[in-house]
Every structure is written in structure tokens, then in C-alpha cells.
Amino acid sequence: MSLYHLVIYVPLSHADAVRRALAESGAGTIGNYDGCSFSSRGTGRFRPLKGADPHVGSVGQIEEVEEERIEVVVEEKFLHAVLAAVKAAHPYEEPAMHLWKMEDYKNW
């Protein structure tokens, strides 16, 4: 089974909705547990460019938003559904995400 580590940055107002979408689409299952995630808070910074339709801020202006970094594991078989669910639940036009394939640490 291939596992991936997914990190999503989301404004606090939508963090619960994104976590729920992650769990409902198959992310965050570890052994006999589901809905597993880790979150930390920080400040996201960005400047919408010409042609952008920002959820927060204005084109050409630097914006700072208090955001939550949500981390989950995702089995490869759920990856497409999870990414689609995150994009549907996330308010940003371009959600900031990172995705890494994980090594199978259980066999070491």
C-alpha cells in the first residue's frame, strides 16, 4: 500500500470543513483509526495577481491571513477523491497544498 503525506493551508473559517472533507473522502486513516490529522496555526501571505478572483484581499495587494496547516496521510487509492474533496471544500481559488510519497516505515 502506497501512502502519501498531504499538507493543506486553509483559513481558520474553513478548517473544520476541510478536515471533514478529508476524513469523508478517505484521508487520515492510520491502522484502526480514521479522521486522523494534525493542525498548527500560522500566517499565510500572498498577493493576488491580475486575473485572480481572491476569496480574501484585493488584486495587487499583499494580504495576510491567519491559517491552519492541516496534515494527513492518504492511501494512494483515495488520493484523487481526497484532492477533489479538498478543492471543493476550500474557499481559495488556488489552495496551497504539498504532497509527498511516504516510505513504508512499518517494515523497517
C-alpha positions in Angstrom: 0.0 0.0 0.0 1.4 3.4 -1.0 0.9 6.2 1.4 1.1 10.0 0.8 1.5 12.9 3.3 -0.7 15.8 2.4 -0.4 19.3 3.8 -3.1 21.9 3.2 -3.1 25.6 4.3 -6.7 26.9 4.9 -8.1 30.0 6.6 -9.4 29.3 10.1 -13.0 29.9 9.0 -12.9 26.8 6.7 -10.5 24.5 8.7 -13.3 22.3 10.1 -15.0 21.9 6.7 -11.7 20.9 5.1 -10.9 18.4 7.9 -14.4 16.9 7.5 -13.9 16.7 3.7 -10.6 15.0 4.2 -12.0 12.3 6.5 -15.1 11.7 4.5 -13.1 11.1 1.3 -10.7 8.6 2.9 -7.8 10.6 4.2 -6.4 10.3 7.8 -6.7 6.5 8.3 -4.0 5.1 10.4 -4.4 1.4 11.5 -7.7 1.1 13.4 -8.2 4.9 13.5 -9.8 7.3 11.0 -10.2 11.0 10.8 -6.6 11.4 12.0 -4.9 14.8 11.3 -2.5 17.3 12.8 -3.0 21.1 12.7 -0.9 24.1 13.6 -1.7 27.8 13.1 0.3 30.4 11.3 0.1 33.4 9.0 -0.3 32.9 5.2 0.8 35.7 2.9 0.0 36.2 -0.7 -0.6 38.9 -3.4 -3.4 38.2 -5.9 -2.2 38.9 -9.4 -4.1 40.3 -12.4 -6.8 37.8 -13.4 -7.2 36.4 -9.8 -10.5 36.2 -8.1 -9.3 36.2 -4.4 -11.6 34.9 -1.6 -9.7 37.4 0.7 -7.9 40.6 -0.3 -7.6 42.6 -3.5 -5.6 42.1 -6.7 -2.2 43.7 -6.4 -2.3 44.0 -2.6 -0.3 41.8 -0.2 -2.6 40.0 2.2 -2.0 38.2 5.5 -4.5 35.6 6.7 -4.5 33.5 9.9 -4.5 30.0 8.6 -4.3 26.4 9.8 -1.9 23.9 8.4 -3.6 20.5 8.2 -1.6 17.4 7.8 -3.0 13.9 6.9 -1.9 10.6 5.4 -3.7 9.4 2.4 -3.6 5.9 0.8 -2.9 6.1 -2.9 -6.3 4.6 -3.8 -8.1 7.6 -2.1 -5.8 10.3 -3.5 -7.9 11.6 -6.4 -11.1 11.7 -4.2 -9.3 13.4 -1.4 -7.8 16.1 -3.6 -11.2 16.7 -5.3 -12.9 16.9 -1.8 -10.3 19.4 -0.6 -10.7 21.6 -3.6 -14.5 21.6 -3.2 -14.3 22.5 0.5 -11.5 25.0 0.3 -12.5 28.7 -0.2 -9.4 29.7 -2.1 -9.2 29.8 -5.9 -5.7 28.2 -5.6 -5.4 26.1 -2.4 -1.8 25.8 -1.2 -1.0 22.1 -0.8 2.0 19.9 -0.6 2.0 16.2 -1.3 4.8 13.7 -0.6 5.0 10.0 -1.2 5.9 8.3 2.1 8.3 5.5 2.8 6.8 2.4 4.4 8.2 2.9 7.9 6.3 -0.1 9.4 8.7 -2.5 7.6 11.9 -1.0 8.9 
